[in-house]
Amino acid sequence: MANAEEYRSQSHEELLVVLEDLEKELYALRNERRLNPKMEQPHRLRNLRRDIARVHTVLNEKQVAAQA
């Protein structure tokens, strides 16, 4: 789990790659939860959703800064 400062230091292209990786991992964990409702690390789903939100926030900040 990375914080927003770590994401802010990355380029736009790097953030898109990170976002894609996080979304793939979230998809895999959701499928795992469907197959096995008592998964070992259920908190990982919440952390992934929050990381995805952080990346989206930083991407939006960079977009707004580029327009200004």
N, C-alpha and C positions, 0 to 999 in steps of 0.2 A: 504494500500500500504506500503510494507516494503522496507527498503533499503538493499543494498548488505551486509552491515556489520551485520545486523540481520540474514541474511541467512548464512553468513560465520560462525556464532557461532553455527549453527545447524549441526547435524550429517548427513551423507549421506542418511541414511534411512529416517530421518525426512524430508529432502529436497525432496525425492521422493514422500512422502505423500503430502507435500505442493504442489508440482508440479501437482500431480493427482487432488487435490482439485481445484487448479486454472484452470486447463484445463476443468474440469466438469462445473465450474462456467462460463467459457467463452463459452462453448457449449450451456449452458442454455440461456445466454444472446443473443447469435446469433440467437437461435430459437425464442426468444422473439422479436427480431428486425424483423425477417421475418413475424411474426404475427402482430406486431404493429410497423410500421416504425417510428412513433413518440414516441419512448420510453422516459421514464423520465430522465434517466442518460446515454446518449450515450457516454460520456467520460469514463465510466466504462470499455467499451470494450478496449479502448486504454491502460488504466492503467493495465488491466489484461494481455494484450499482453506484456507489458513492464515488469511486474512482472515475467511472464513466462520466458522471456529472461534473467532476472536477475538470476533466479534460475538455468537456463541452464549454464550461465556463471560461477556461483559459483561451480556447479557440475564439470564443465570442469577444473576449477582451482584446485579443490581437486584431480581430476584424474591426472593432470599433476604433482602436488606436490607428489603424491604417487609413481609415476614412477621415480622421481628424487632421 
